[in-house]
Amino acid sequence: MNRTASPRRQARGFTLVELCVGVGIGATLLGQAIPAMTQLRQEQLLRATADTLAADLRFARSEAARLGEAVHFRVSARGAQACYLLHTGAPRDCDCAGGQAACKSTDSAVLKAEWLPAQQPLTLSSNAETLQFQHRQGLVTQTGSVEVALENGPGIRQVIAITGRVRSCSTGGKLGRLPRC
């Protein structure tokens, strides 16, 4: 009997074991990537908020020179849902804590108001409630710092020198090229 062996057909596709191993490896990698992506997104939000804060502090200094009168930078309601505003007039005449920027007298005017993004893990704190940028030399009558930070995480502090210049540094960890405070 001469039997000719028929060539075995090549199996195509994956076995169930190979498929389960591939899915397991993919799930492990994805499980490690999602927290890292969340942290990266939060740090980008922190940097963007800190950059806006630094730009607003520089704006306050330049507006004081342009308008020829003092401009006040005031932080209201610390922590989450905090806000800050730039205004002219009396030092504590304007506020943004009620969800809307308002001044008590007509001699004061709000130049800009900014609230922290809702439902985000950011906090705002300052060691001075009001900073006054003088119009003659651009000096700040009270030096201070304003910090935006992630809850239980790193932060970016904007330090305002007596000359009105702003510099940034990181607190609670290294953030990009920022020096540590």
Sequence and secondary structure as in RCSB ss.txt:
>XXXX:A:sequence
MNRTASPRRQARGFTLVELCVGVGIGATLLGQAIPAMTQLRQEQLLRATADTLAADLRFARSEAARLGEAVHFRV
SARGAQACYLLHTGAPRDCDCAGGQAACKSTDSAVLKAEWLPAQQPLTLSSNAETLQFQHRQGLVTQTGSVEVAL
ENGPGIRQVIAITGRVRSCSTGGKLGRLPRC
>XXXX:A:secstr
            S  HHHHHHHHHHHHHHHHHHHHHHHHHHHHHHHHHHHHHHHHHHHHHHHHHHHHTS EEEEE
ES BTT EEEEEESSTTSEE TTSS EESSTT EEEEEEE  TTSSEEEEES SEEEE TTT  BSS EEEEEEE
TTS EEEEEE TTS EEEEEESS  TT  B 
